[in-house]
């Protein structure tokens, strides 16, 4: 699922670049900001997905002062990639809101064929990205038995 999300973010970035290349830069400040976010958030999301560590602890878990030695999960140091993952998820929620705003603001849609085609990945990519970013990695007990190679 991570591979699909990375691919969708690359496609969304490519579509945005293609739209800018064919139609030119937007003239209004709101559209310039929207276009900039449509280009930067997919790149940041791919960075966060690649950097995300496969750990068994939940995102956002920090060191507790005075934690007991019997609870090793709370004794782990803070994970910098956790902040990146949560920030990328928040950016994708923002992007989804902006895409919904753009879909409502531009109704009735232009006669061009690509208007609806480019709206589908623009709406689905942030949703898929949030799911992948906030999903916990399965622990070793949930993965099942590992297949050993015969020697």
Secondary structure, 3 states (H helix, E strand, C coil): CHHHHHHHHHHHHHHHHHHHHHHCCCCCHHHHHHHHHHHHHHHHHHHHHHHCCCCCCCCCCCCCCCCCCCCCCCCCCCCHHHHHHHHHHHHHHHHHHHHHHHHHHCCCCCCCCHHHHHHHHHHHHHHHHHHHHHCCCCCHHHHCCCCCCCC
